[in-house]
Amino acid sequence: MPKGGRGNPAGSPVRLRPWQRQICHAIYSQDPRPRQGVVSVARKNGKSLLAACLALYALVADREASAEVIVVSVDERTSRVVFGLCRRMVELEPRLAGVLQIYADKLVDPSTDSVLEALPGEWSRLQGRNPSFVVADELHVMSTDTWDAMALAGGTRAQPMMLGISTECDDDPENLMARLVDHGRNRDDDAFIFVEYTAAVGCEVDDRDAWAAANPQLGDTLEVDHLAAMVRTTRESRFRRFHLNQRVRLDGAWLPAGAWEACADPAAQIPDGADVVIGFDGSFSQDCTALTVVSIADVSHVDLVELWEAPDGRPDYRVPVADVEDAIRAACARWRVREVVADPFRWQRSLQALDAEGIPVTEYPQSAQRMTPATSRLYTAVVNGQLTHSGDIRLTRHLRNCVLKEDARGSRLSKSSKDSRRRIDAAVALVMAHDRAVAPTESPEYDVLQSVF
């Protein structure tokens, strides 16, 4: 084995532990080899060193002519972490240093016309490549475009491999790593390897068995005393994410982990002609416009009817007002709609026109006085399993984006920060529709000042 640099006794050979050998076995023992994979493990367990060893093996020992090994991460600085370990191991091992040419950002094996290079996750920098082996470091912050660019680029290789290595991502179902981890957990795919070290859901943060489950290096290169110190001074959400390798929100999610998912019933749907309430939360440009539906039943079924979201990089985007109005009309034709509840801010004209057509529009001011009990009702229904939903990933994402804002006026849903790009509009529309479906009240007069929270 090559000699280790940072994170390994200086100048001593790298000795792979059993869990690391398991990963190597998963990659190289199959015929044909897997083409993609994810290794998910808590921080400070030698992810970068393992990635560097795999990258060097792919460069000099994998019998790949003109190998192109790429270490890619979200930016140039991060990608150079693994590359720096590769370069240092070459410098410390005369047998490698005598064969490879060492440059600032790449290692070259002239005898096989092979190269190992560090690149940032920028689409333009990844074009024109033909990678034989890709290490995607810090997968939890990598874009889908970066992953796709590398995965597609290696299509002409006989046995290309793209391996993501990372600690768990934020609790976002559309995060690249979340989707790949879910794929690995739920599907039998010989072309995809998945190795995960994580603590059990619901464990206590000071449970040392949970520490061991997420940290295969615990008691080896990772000291128990380090985690004991961290658990006393680190926010629970951060400790769970980075040291227990659990998928959690760092800014404090509104709903308990797994509560919304436990209500999912993909086979359930609201029959045509059923009694329902429609919830509408409108926007003008960069926020979302959402239409939700809640059945009026002992156990309500809720769903997303339609969602209009501003595309990234489109500051000129405007909500298609006519399409929104037509979607409301279509919903009213499909179901027996008792109410379309909406905050009329900026949508007064459309709502007046729909009301004139006979659609039962109810103005629903999003004041703290109204939203506090409505938010509490939906929370109670979710955590007690008193509703079902179809599992729409967009509605799930908006609910996961919610945090609870509390002040002297009450509690209601909010984004994690004013400038956050995580949208919650579908969740707000659901709160309104659910409130009217389970606890109808007289509609108060609309106050435009109170509607902004």
Secondary structure, DSSP 8 states (H G I E B T S, - for coil): --B--TTS-TT-B----HHHHHHHHHHHSSSS--SEEEEE--TTSSHHHHHHHHHHHHHHTS--TT-EEEEEESSHHHHHHHHHHHHHHHHH-HHHHTT-EE-SSEEEETTTTEEEEEEES-HHHHTT---SEEEEESGGG--HHHHHHHHHHTTTSSS-EEEEEES---S-TTSHHHHHHHHHHH---TTEEEEE----TT--TT-HHHHHHH-TTBTTTB-HHHHHHHHHHS-HHHHHHHHS-----TT--SS-TTHHHHTB-TT----TT-EEEEEEE--SSSS-EEEEEEE-SSSEEEEEEEEE---TT-TT----HHHHHHHHHHHHHHSEEEEEEE--TTTHHHHHHHHHTT--EEE----HHHHHHHHHHHHHHHHTT-EEE---HHHHHHHHT-EEEEETTEEEEE-SSTT-----HHHHHHHHHHHHHHS--------TTTT--
